[in-house]
């Protein structure tokens, strides 16, 4: 049995939605701002599938992810189809000269492990890492906007 843990973070980016969407929808760019993501490779035979590799503190996980919903400039939703069980969505809100980017990610943890962990501590680490990733994305997008 597994327990699903869910985290939501968001950031406001002082760039237009088209740029924010363009950066985020190019999944292979994720390691530029997501600390724990080592690589993302779109599968050549199916662009809705991508192979993800997470590496941190000597741990390494990989999974195959499928895009389950995509609405340009609004949402990218996914779920893993093998490897590390996870699912989530990235939502985009157009504010004219700026954009709100909201990430929700869920992952399965074996129930026994979940009971042994200090969930408050683990949750704070995961949430603060995701928020730092979103802040790095904001900085990355701002830099891309200035050079574009």
KENU-814484 format. One record per atom (N, C-alpha, C): residue number from 1; residue in one letter; atom name; x, y, z. Coordinates in Angstrom, 2 decimals. Example, Ala and Ser with C-alpha at 12.3 -4.5 7.8 and 13.67 -1.06 7.14 Angstrom:
2
R,1,A,N,13.19,-5.69,7.80
R,1,A,CA,12.30,-4.50,7.80
R,1,A,C,13.20,-3.30,7.80
R,2,S,N,12.85,-2.25,7.08
R,2,S,CA,13.67,-1.06,7.14
R,2,S,C,12.90,0.03,7.87
// end
This chain:
148
R,1,X,N,0.84,-1.19,0.00
R,1,X,CA,0.00,0.00,0.00
R,1,X,C,0.88,1.25,0.00
R,2,X,N,0.34,2.27,-0.63
R,2,X,CA,1.04,3.55,-0.68
R,2,X,C,0.14,4.67,-0.21
R,3,X,N,0.77,5.70,0.31
R,3,X,CA,0.08,6.94,0.67
R,3,X,C,0.51,8.01,-0.33
R,4,X,N,-0.44,8.80,-0.80
R,4,X,CA,-0.11,9.88,-1.72
R,4,X,C,0.10,11.17,-0.93
R,5,X,N,1.22,11.83,-1.18
R,5,X,CA,1.53,13.12,-0.59
R,5,X,C,1.42,14.17,-1.69
R,6,X,N,0.82,15.32,-1.39
R,6,X,CA,0.61,16.35,-2.41
R,6,X,C,1.14,17.69,-1.92
R,7,X,N,1.77,18.42,-2.83
R,7,X,CA,2.34,19.73,-2.52
R,7,X,C,1.97,20.71,-3.62
R,8,X,N,1.67,21.95,-3.25
R,8,X,CA,1.34,22.99,-4.21
R,8,X,C,2.15,24.23,-3.88
R,9,X,N,2.79,24.79,-4.90
R,9,X,CA,3.55,26.03,-4.77
R,9,X,C,3.25,26.90,-5.99
R,10,X,N,3.46,28.19,-5.85
R,10,X,CA,3.24,29.07,-6.99
R,10,X,C,4.18,30.25,-6.94
R,11,X,N,4.29,30.91,-8.09
R,11,X,CA,5.14,32.08,-8.19
R,11,X,C,4.53,33.02,-9.23
R,12,X,N,4.73,34.32,-8.99
R,12,X,CA,4.35,35.30,-10.01
R,12,X,C,5.60,35.65,-10.79
R,13,X,N,5.46,35.65,-12.12
R,13,X,CA,6.58,35.92,-13.01
R,13,X,C,6.25,37.18,-13.81
R,14,X,N,7.12,38.15,-13.76
R,14,X,CA,6.87,39.42,-14.45
R,14,X,C,7.21,39.31,-15.94
R,15,X,N,6.60,38.33,-16.59
R,15,X,CA,6.75,38.14,-18.04
R,15,X,C,5.41,37.69,-18.61
R,16,X,N,5.18,37.94,-19.89
R,16,X,CA,3.91,37.54,-20.51
R,16,X,C,3.73,36.01,-20.54
R,17,X,N,2.49,35.60,-20.58
R,17,X,CA,2.14,34.18,-20.53
R,17,X,C,2.77,33.38,-21.67
R,18,X,N,2.90,33.96,-22.84
R,18,X,CA,3.46,33.22,-23.99
R,18,X,C,4.89,32.76,-23.70
R,19,X,N,5.69,33.61,-23.10
R,19,X,CA,7.07,33.24,-22.77
R,19,X,C,7.09,32.19,-21.66
R,20,X,N,6.31,32.42,-20.61
R,20,X,CA,6.25,31.48,-19.49
R,20,X,C,5.81,30.10,-20.00
R,21,X,N,4.77,30.07,-20.81
R,21,X,CA,4.28,28.81,-21.37
R,21,X,C,5.35,28.15,-22.24
R,22,X,N,5.99,28.94,-23.08
R,22,X,CA,7.01,28.40,-23.98
R,22,X,C,8.15,27.74,-23.25
R,23,X,N,8.60,28.35,-22.17
R,23,X,CA,9.69,27.77,-21.38
R,23,X,C,9.24,26.49,-20.69
R,24,X,N,8.10,26.55,-20.01
R,24,X,CA,7.66,25.40,-19.21
R,24,X,C,7.23,24.23,-20.09
R,25,X,N,6.63,24.50,-21.23
R,25,X,CA,6.14,23.40,-22.06
R,25,X,C,7.27,22.67,-22.80
R,26,X,N,8.48,23.23,-22.77
R,26,X,CA,9.66,22.54,-23.29
R,26,X,C,10.26,21.75,-22.13
R,27,X,N,9.70,20.56,-21.88
R,27,X,CA,10.03,19.79,-20.68
R,27,X,C,11.52,19.52,-20.50
R,28,X,N,12.25,19.40,-21.59
R,28,X,CA,13.68,19.09,-21.48
R,28,X,C,14.47,20.23,-20.84
R,29,X,N,13.86,21.41,-20.70
R,29,X,CA,14.53,22.54,-20.03
R,29,X,C,14.42,22.48,-18.50
R,30,X,N,13.58,21.59,-17.98
R,30,X,CA,13.31,21.53,-16.54
R,30,X,C,14.56,21.53,-15.65
R,31,X,N,15.62,20.79,-15.99
R,31,X,CA,16.80,20.80,-15.11
R,31,X,C,17.42,22.19,-14.95
R,32,X,N,17.08,23.15,-15.83
R,32,X,CA,17.61,24.51,-15.68
R,32,X,C,17.09,25.20,-14.43
R,33,X,N,15.94,24.77,-13.91
R,33,X,CA,15.41,25.42,-12.71
R,33,X,C,14.94,24.45,-11.64
R,34,X,N,14.83,23.17,-11.94
R,34,X,CA,14.38,22.21,-10.92
R,34,X,C,15.59,21.46,-10.36
R,35,X,N,15.93,21.77,-9.12
R,35,X,CA,17.16,21.30,-8.47
R,35,X,C,17.31,19.78,-8.50
R,36,X,N,16.24,19.04,-8.23
R,36,X,CA,16.35,17.59,-8.11
R,36,X,C,16.21,16.87,-9.45
R,37,X,N,15.77,17.57,-10.49
R,37,X,CA,15.58,16.92,-11.80
R,37,X,C,16.92,16.94,-12.54
R,38,X,N,17.45,15.76,-12.78
R,38,X,CA,18.73,15.61,-13.45
R,38,X,C,18.57,15.68,-14.97
R,39,X,N,17.49,15.06,-15.48
R,39,X,CA,17.27,15.09,-16.93
R,39,X,C,15.82,14.76,-17.26
R,40,X,N,15.37,15.27,-18.41
R,40,X,CA,14.06,14.95,-18.98
R,40,X,C,14.30,14.72,-20.46
R,41,X,N,13.86,13.57,-20.94
R,41,X,CA,14.04,13.23,-22.36
R,41,X,C,12.69,12.87,-22.96
R,42,X,N,12.25,13.66,-23.94
R,42,X,CA,11.02,13.35,-24.67
R,42,X,C,11.27,12.09,-25.49
R,43,X,N,10.30,11.18,-25.48
R,43,X,CA,10.44,9.92,-26.21
R,43,X,C,10.20,10.18,-27.70
R,44,X,N,11.16,9.81,-28.56
R,44,X,CA,11.06,10.14,-29.98
R,44,X,C,9.84,9.50,-30.67
R,45,X,N,9.41,8.34,-30.19
R,45,X,CA,8.28,7.67,-30.83
R,45,X,C,6.93,8.15,-30.31
R,46,X,N,6.92,8.92,-29.19
R,46,X,CA,5.67,9.43,-28.64
R,46,X,C,5.95,10.70,-27.83
R,47,X,N,5.68,11.88,-28.40
R,47,X,CA,6.00,13.14,-27.72
R,47,X,C,5.19,13.40,-26.45
R,48,X,N,4.14,12.60,-26.19
R,48,X,CA,3.40,12.74,-24.93
R,48,X,C,4.09,12.00,-23.78
R,49,X,N,5.11,11.22,-24.10
R,49,X,CA,5.86,10.48,-23.07
R,49,X,C,7.24,11.09,-22.89
R,50,X,N,7.67,11.14,-21.63
R,50,X,CA,9.01,11.64,-21.34
R,50,X,C,9.62,10.81,-20.21
R,51,X,N,10.93,10.60,-20.30
R,51,X,CA,11.68,9.86,-19.28
R,51,X,C,12.34,10.89,-18.36
R,52,X,N,12.05,10.82,-17.07
R,52,X,CA,12.55,11.75,-16.07
R,52,X,C,13.54,11.04,-15.17
R,53,X,N,14.56,11.78,-14.76
R,53,X,CA,15.52,11.26,-13.79
R,53,X,C,15.69,12.30,-12.69
R,54,X,N,15.46,11.86,-11.46
R,54,X,CA,15.62,12.69,-10.27
R,54,X,C,16.87,12.20,-9.54
R,55,X,N,17.72,13.11,-9.14
R,55,X,CA,18.93,12.73,-8.40
R,55,X,C,19.18,13.76,-7.31
R,56,X,N,19.29,13.27,-6.08
R,56,X,CA,19.61,14.15,-4.96
R,56,X,C,20.19,13.33,-3.82
R,57,X,N,21.18,13.87,-3.17
R,57,X,CA,21.75,13.24,-1.97
R,57,X,C,22.09,11.78,-2.12
R,58,X,N,22.59,11.37,-3.28
R,58,X,CA,22.96,9.98,-3.49
R,58,X,C,21.81,9.09,-3.92
R,59,X,N,20.59,9.61,-3.91
R,59,X,CA,19.44,8.85,-4.38
R,59,X,C,19.17,9.19,-5.84
R,60,X,N,18.72,8.19,-6.58
R,60,X,CA,18.36,8.41,-7.97
R,60,X,C,17.09,7.63,-8.29
R,61,X,N,16.14,8.30,-8.91
R,61,X,CA,14.89,7.68,-9.31
R,61,X,C,14.62,8.06,-10.76
R,62,X,N,13.94,7.19,-11.48
R,62,X,CA,13.51,7.57,-12.82
R,62,X,C,12.08,7.08,-13.02
R,63,X,N,11.43,7.69,-13.98
R,63,X,CA,10.06,7.29,-14.31
R,63,X,C,9.73,7.75,-15.72
R,64,X,N,8.73,7.12,-16.28
R,64,X,CA,8.18,7.51,-17.56
R,64,X,C,6.88,8.22,-17.27
R,65,X,N,6.73,9.41,-17.82
R,65,X,CA,5.57,10.24,-17.55
R,65,X,C,4.78,10.46,-18.84
R,66,X,N,3.45,10.53,-18.69
R,66,X,CA,2.57,10.78,-19.84
R,66,X,C,1.80,12.09,-19.59
R,67,X,N,1.78,12.94,-20.61
R,67,X,CA,0.94,14.14,-20.56
R,67,X,C,-0.51,13.66,-20.70
R,68,X,N,-1.35,13.98,-19.72
R,68,X,CA,-2.75,13.55,-19.76
R,68,X,C,-3.69,14.66,-20.20
R,69,X,N,-3.22,15.91,-20.08
R,69,X,CA,-4.06,17.04,-20.51
R,69,X,C,-3.14,18.21,-20.81
R,70,X,N,-3.43,18.88,-21.90
R,70,X,CA,-2.67,20.08,-22.23
R,70,X,C,-3.63,21.09,-22.86
R,71,X,N,-3.66,22.27,-22.28
R,71,X,CA,-4.43,23.39,-22.81
R,71,X,C,-3.44,24.55,-22.89
R,72,X,N,-3.02,24.93,-24.09
R,72,X,CA,-1.99,25.97,-24.22
R,72,X,C,-2.30,27.22,-23.38
R,73,X,N,-1.26,27.69,-22.71
R,73,X,CA,-1.29,28.87,-21.86
R,73,X,C,-2.15,28.70,-20.61
R,74,X,N,-2.61,27.44,-20.33
R,74,X,CA,-3.46,27.22,-19.16
R,74,X,C,-3.00,26.07,-18.27
R,75,X,N,-2.78,24.87,-18.84
R,75,X,CA,-2.47,23.72,-17.97
R,75,X,C,-1.69,22.65,-18.72
R,76,X,N,-0.78,22.02,-18.01
R,76,X,CA,-0.12,20.78,-18.43
R,76,X,C,-0.32,19.82,-17.26
R,77,X,N,-0.96,18.71,-17.53
R,77,X,CA,-1.23,17.71,-16.50
R,77,X,C,-0.53,16.42,-16.89
R,78,X,N,0.00,15.69,-15.89
R,78,X,CA,0.73,14.46,-16.19
R,78,X,C,0.50,13.40,-15.13
R,79,X,N,0.92,12.18,-15.48
R,79,X,CA,0.98,11.09,-14.51
R,79,X,C,2.08,10.14,-14.95
R,80,X,N,2.72,9.50,-13.99
R,80,X,CA,3.75,8.53,-14.33
R,80,X,C,3.08,7.23,-14.79
R,81,X,N,3.75,6.55,-15.71
R,81,X,CA,3.23,5.26,-16.19
R,81,X,C,4.16,4.12,-15.79
R,82,X,N,5.34,4.44,-15.30
R,82,X,CA,6.23,3.45,-14.68
R,82,X,C,7.24,4.17,-13.80
R,83,X,N,7.92,3.42,-12.96
R,83,X,CA,8.91,4.03,-12.07
R,83,X,C,8.25,4.73,-10.90
R,84,X,N,8.84,5.82,-10.45
R,84,X,CA,8.36,6.57,-9.29
R,84,X,C,6.92,7.04,-9.52
R,85,X,N,5.96,6.56,-8.71
R,85,X,CA,4.56,6.95,-8.91
R,85,X,C,4.35,8.43,-8.57
R,86,X,N,3.92,9.20,-9.57
R,86,X,CA,3.65,10.62,-9.34
R,86,X,C,2.65,11.13,-10.36
R,87,X,N,2.06,12.27,-10.04
R,87,X,CA,1.12,12.93,-10.95
R,87,X,C,1.06,14.39,-10.53
R,88,X,N,0.54,15.20,-11.42
R,88,X,CA,0.42,16.60,-11.06
R,88,X,C,-0.02,17.46,-12.21
R,89,X,N,0.05,18.76,-11.96
R,89,X,CA,-0.35,19.74,-12.96
R,89,X,C,0.41,21.03,-12.73
R,90,X,N,0.68,21.71,-13.83
R,90,X,CA,1.21,23.05,-13.77
R,90,X,C,0.17,23.94,-14.44
R,91,X,N,-0.27,24.95,-13.70
R,91,X,CA,-1.32,25.83,-14.20
R,91,X,C,-0.75,27.23,-14.41
R,92,X,N,-1.27,27.89,-15.43
R,92,X,CA,-0.78,29.21,-15.81
R,92,X,C,-1.95,30.18,-15.79
R,93,X,N,-1.71,31.35,-15.20
R,93,X,CA,-2.74,32.38,-15.11
R,93,X,C,-2.19,33.66,-15.72
R,94,X,N,-2.83,34.13,-16.77
R,94,X,CA,-2.40,35.32,-17.49
R,94,X,C,-2.82,36.57,-16.74
R,95,X,N,-1.85,37.41,-16.39
R,95,X,CA,-2.12,38.67,-15.70
R,95,X,C,-1.64,39.85,-16.55
R,96,X,N,-1.67,39.68,-17.87
R,96,X,CA,-1.24,40.77,-18.76
R,96,X,C,0.27,40.79,-18.88
R,97,X,N,0.92,41.70,-18.15
R,97,X,CA,2.38,41.81,-18.21
R,97,X,C,3.07,40.77,-17.32
R,98,X,N,2.30,40.06,-16.52
R,98,X,CA,2.88,39.03,-15.66
R,98,X,C,2.02,37.76,-15.74
R,99,X,N,2.53,36.71,-15.12
R,99,X,CA,1.86,35.41,-15.13
R,99,X,C,2.00,34.78,-13.76
R,100,X,N,0.98,34.04,-13.36
R,100,X,CA,1.06,33.22,-12.16
R,100,X,C,1.28,31.79,-12.63
R,101,X,N,2.26,31.12,-12.04
R,101,X,CA,2.54,29.72,-12.37
R,101,X,C,2.36,28.93,-11.08
R,102,X,N,1.47,27.93,-11.13
R,102,X,CA,1.11,27.15,-9.94
R,102,X,C,1.37,25.67,-10.21
R,103,X,N,2.24,25.08,-9.42
R,103,X,CA,2.63,23.68,-9.56
R,103,X,C,2.00,22.86,-8.44
R,104,X,N,1.31,21.79,-8.81
R,104,X,CA,0.81,20.82,-7.85
R,104,X,C,1.41,19.48,-8.23
R,105,X,N,2.08,18.84,-7.30
R,105,X,CA,2.70,17.54,-7.56
R,105,X,C,2.34,16.59,-6.42
R,106,X,N,2.01,15.36,-6.80
R,106,X,CA,1.70,14.30,-5.83
R,106,X,C,2.59,13.12,-6.13
R,107,X,N,3.02,12.44,-5.08
R,107,X,CA,3.79,11.22,-5.30
R,107,X,C,3.44,10.21,-4.23
R,108,X,N,3.61,8.96,-4.59
R,108,X,CA,3.26,7.87,-3.69
R,108,X,C,4.48,7.46,-2.87
R,109,X,N,4.24,7.28,-1.59
R,109,X,CA,5.26,6.81,-0.67
R,109,X,C,4.73,5.53,-0.03
R,110,X,N,5.53,4.47,0.03
R,110,X,CA,5.04,3.26,0.70
R,110,X,C,4.52,3.59,2.10
R,111,X,N,3.36,3.04,2.45
R,111,X,CA,2.71,3.36,3.74
R,111,X,C,3.65,3.16,4.93
R,112,X,N,4.42,2.08,4.93
R,112,X,CA,5.32,1.80,6.04
R,112,X,C,6.37,2.89,6.17
R,113,X,N,6.91,3.33,5.05
R,113,X,CA,7.90,4.40,5.06
R,113,X,C,7.26,5.71,5.51
R,114,X,N,6.05,5.96,5.04
R,114,X,CA,5.35,7.18,5.42
R,114,X,C,5.14,7.24,6.94
R,115,X,N,4.84,6.10,7.56
R,115,X,CA,4.64,6.07,9.00
R,115,X,C,5.96,6.29,9.76
R,116,X,N,7.07,5.87,9.17
R,116,X,CA,8.37,6.00,9.83
R,116,X,C,8.96,7.41,9.71
R,117,X,N,8.58,8.10,8.63
R,117,X,CA,9.15,9.43,8.39
R,117,X,C,8.48,10.47,9.28
R,118,X,N,9.23,11.52,9.56
R,118,X,CA,8.64,12.69,10.21
R,118,X,C,8.05,13.53,9.07
R,119,X,N,6.77,13.33,8.81
R,119,X,CA,6.14,13.97,7.65
R,119,X,C,6.20,15.48,7.68
R,120,X,N,6.16,16.06,8.86
R,120,X,CA,6.27,17.51,8.94
R,120,X,C,7.61,17.98,8.39
R,121,X,N,8.68,17.32,8.80
R,121,X,CA,10.01,17.70,8.32
R,121,X,C,10.16,17.43,6.83
R,122,X,N,9.80,16.21,6.40
R,122,X,CA,9.92,15.84,4.99
R,122,X,C,9.07,16.78,4.13
R,123,X,N,7.85,17.05,4.58
R,123,X,CA,6.97,17.95,3.84
R,123,X,C,7.56,19.33,3.68
R,124,X,N,8.15,19.85,4.76
R,124,X,CA,8.76,21.18,4.68
R,124,X,C,9.94,21.19,3.72
R,125,X,N,10.73,20.13,3.72
R,125,X,CA,11.88,20.05,2.80
R,125,X,C,11.39,20.01,1.35
R,126,X,N,10.40,19.14,1.08
R,126,X,CA,9.87,19.02,-0.29
R,126,X,C,9.25,20.34,-0.73
R,127,X,N,8.41,20.92,0.12
R,127,X,CA,7.74,22.17,-0.26
R,127,X,C,8.73,23.32,-0.45
R,128,X,N,9.72,23.43,0.42
R,128,X,CA,10.69,24.52,0.27
R,128,X,C,11.55,24.31,-0.97
R,129,X,N,11.86,23.05,-1.31
R,129,X,CA,12.62,22.77,-2.53
R,129,X,C,11.80,23.13,-3.76
R,130,X,N,10.52,22.75,-3.77
R,130,X,CA,9.65,23.09,-4.91
R,130,X,C,9.49,24.61,-5.05
R,131,X,N,9.34,25.30,-3.91
R,131,X,CA,9.21,26.76,-3.98
R,131,X,C,10.50,27.39,-4.50
R,132,X,N,11.64,26.88,-4.07
R,132,X,CA,12.93,27.38,-4.59
R,132,X,C,13.03,27.12,-6.10
R,133,X,N,12.53,25.96,-6.54
R,133,X,CA,12.51,25.67,-7.99
R,133,X,C,11.67,26.70,-8.73
R,134,X,N,10.52,27.03,-8.18
R,134,X,CA,9.64,28.01,-8.82
R,134,X,C,10.31,29.40,-8.85
R,135,X,N,11.00,29.74,-7.79
R,135,X,CA,11.72,31.02,-7.76
R,135,X,C,12.83,31.03,-8.80
R,136,X,N,13.53,29.88,-8.96
R,136,X,CA,14.56,29.79,-10.01
R,136,X,C,13.92,29.90,-11.39
R,137,X,N,12.72,29.31,-11.56
R,137,X,CA,12.03,29.44,-12.85
R,137,X,C,11.72,30.91,-13.12
R,138,X,N,11.22,31.63,-12.11
R,138,X,CA,10.91,33.05,-12.29
R,138,X,C,12.16,33.80,-12.76
R,139,X,N,13.29,33.56,-12.11
R,139,X,CA,14.54,34.22,-12.49
R,139,X,C,14.97,33.83,-13.90
R,140,X,N,14.81,32.55,-14.23
R,140,X,CA,15.15,32.04,-15.57
R,140,X,C,14.28,32.72,-16.63
R,141,X,N,12.98,32.83,-16.35
R,141,X,CA,12.05,33.46,-17.30
R,141,X,C,12.35,34.94,-17.47
R,142,X,N,12.67,35.62,-16.36
R,142,X,CA,13.00,37.04,-16.44
R,142,X,C,14.23,37.27,-17.30
R,143,X,N,15.23,36.41,-17.12
R,143,X,CA,16.45,36.52,-17.91
R,143,X,C,16.15,36.26,-19.40
R,144,X,N,15.33,35.24,-19.68
R,144,X,CA,14.95,34.93,-21.06
R,144,X,C,14.17,36.10,-21.68
R,145,X,N,13.33,36.74,-20.88
R,145,X,CA,12.53,37.87,-21.36
R,145,X,C,13.41,39.06,-21.71
R,146,X,N,14.45,39.29,-20.90
R,146,X,CA,15.36,40.41,-21.14
R,146,X,C,16.24,40.18,-22.36
R,147,X,N,16.64,38.92,-22.58
R,147,X,CA,17.53,38.63,-23.73
R,147,X,C,16.73,38.40,-25.00
R,148,X,N,15.43,38.19,-24.88
R,148,X,CA,14.59,37.90,-26.05
R,148,X,C,14.10,39.14,-26.66
// end
